[in-house]
Amino acid sequence: MKQILILASGKGTNTAHLIAYFNNKPIARVKAILCNVPHAGVIQVASQAGIPVMLLEKNTFYNTSIYLDLVKKMKPDLIVLAGFLWKIPASWIEAFPRRIINIHPALLPKFGGKGMYGHHVHEAVLQAGEAYSGITIHYVNEEYDAGDIIFQEKVKIEPTDTVETLAQKIHALEYEYYPKVIADLLTQDLAVETTS
C-alpha cells in the first residue's frame, strides 16, 4: 500500500476528503499530516481520523534538516500539499523529485505566485473579468505555483458570481478531482514498479 503525507495549514476540508477517499480505496493511506498552524482545523480532522500530526516550526523547517530527516524515514510515495502556505525548501524537492504536488484554486499560470491563495485568488479572477476559473494540480518546484502542470479543470464564471460563490465552485472541483489525480499518480507508480 502506498503512503501519502499531507502538508496543510487551514481548516482541513481537502484533507478530510482525501482521507475519506483513500479509506475506501486499497491503493494508499494517509500516513501523517504536517501542519504549520498550531490551532488549524486540519489538526482536528487528523485527530478524528486517527492520523498522527507533526507541527512544524518555521525556523526549524527552513534552517535545519530535522523535519526532512523525519519525513525521509516515513518513506512517503507522495507528499500532497492541501492548503499549505509555506514555500517548500529546495532540499525537500531534491529529496522527493516529482513526488510533491500542490492544488491551486485557479488556472495557472494565471493568478499564481506569492500571496495568491484562497479568497485572494478569487478576488483577482473576478476583478480581471475572466470567463472561467478552475483548479490546477501541479508538481512543486522552487517557485510558488510554477511546477509542471499535471491536471486542470475549469468552471464557468457567471455574471452573478461573488468571491464566495466562486470559492464554492472551486472547492467542489478540488474535492472531486484531487483524490482522483492522486490515485492516478500512485496507480501509474504501481504499474511502473510491476513492470520494472
VENMO-V552890 format. One line per field, one symbol per residue. psi: psi as a letter, one per 40 degrees, with the letter a starting at -180 (. if undefined). burial: + if it has 16 or more other ideal C-beta (glycine too) atoms within 10 Angstrom, else -. Layout:
psi = ???
burial = ???
This chain:
psi = hihhhhhieadedddddddddedehfdiihdihhiehdfiddddddddefhihhhhhdddddeieddddddddefidhhhhgfheihhiddddddghfehiihhfigieifiihegibdddddddddefidiaaihhiihaeihfeihhdiihiihhideiidddddddddddddddddddddddddddddddde.
burial = -+++++++++-++++++++-++----++-++++++++--++++-++----+-++-+----+-----++--+----++++++++++--++--++-++--++++++++++--++---++---++-+++---+--+++++++++--++-+--+++--+-+---+-+--++-++--+++-+++-+++-++--+-------
